[in-house]
Amino acid sequence: MEWLADNIGTIVVGGILLVVIIRIAVKVAGDLRHGKCTCGGECDGCCGCDAGRILPKSDKTEKNS
């Protein structure tokens, strides 16, 4: 019990970090499952977000519709 009392701050912060990391992983996995791209600017593994290409306004509206 003394060990728990001595380390409660570390345990709480570790628990909060664990929850944040799990939520991020679930969000990214859900986005990928629904076809959303998590673009890091690396176009080699691109899923088609056109981040590296400047499109004219008319092309953007046609692509999104």
N, C-alpha and C positions, 0 to 999 in steps of 0.2 A: 504494500500500500504506500509505503514511503517513496518507492521508485516512481509510482504513478503521480504522486503529488509533486515530486521534483521535476518531472518531465511533462506536465500537463500542457504547458505552452507549446512545446514542440509537437505534441500529439495533436493539439487543436489545429495548428498551422498546417501540419502534414495532412490532416483530414480535409481541410479546406482545399489545399492544393490538389489532392486526389480527386475531390468532387469536380473541381474546375477542369482538370485534365480529362476526366471521363466525359463530362458534358461536351467538351470540344471534340473529342473523338466520335461521340454519338452524332453530333451535328455534321461533321465532315462526312461520316459514313452515310448519313441520311441524304445529304446533298448529292453525293456520288450516286446513290441508289436512285435518286429522282432525276439524274441526268444533268445536274448542275456542275459547272466546271469550277475547280479551285485553282485559279490561274496564279502562277508564281512568276509569270513573265517568260517562262521557258517554253518556247513554241515547238520544240521537238516532240513533246508529248501532249500537244494541244488537242482539246476536245472540240475545237471549233468556235472559240469565243471571239476571234478576230481582234484580239488586243494589240497585236503587232502590225495591224493594217489600218490605215485611215480610210474610212469609207465616206463617200459623198452622202449628203443628207438623204437623197432619194434612195440610195442603196440600203441605208440603215432602215428606213421605214418599210421597204419591200421585204427585207430579211426578217424583221420582227413581226410582220403581219401574217 
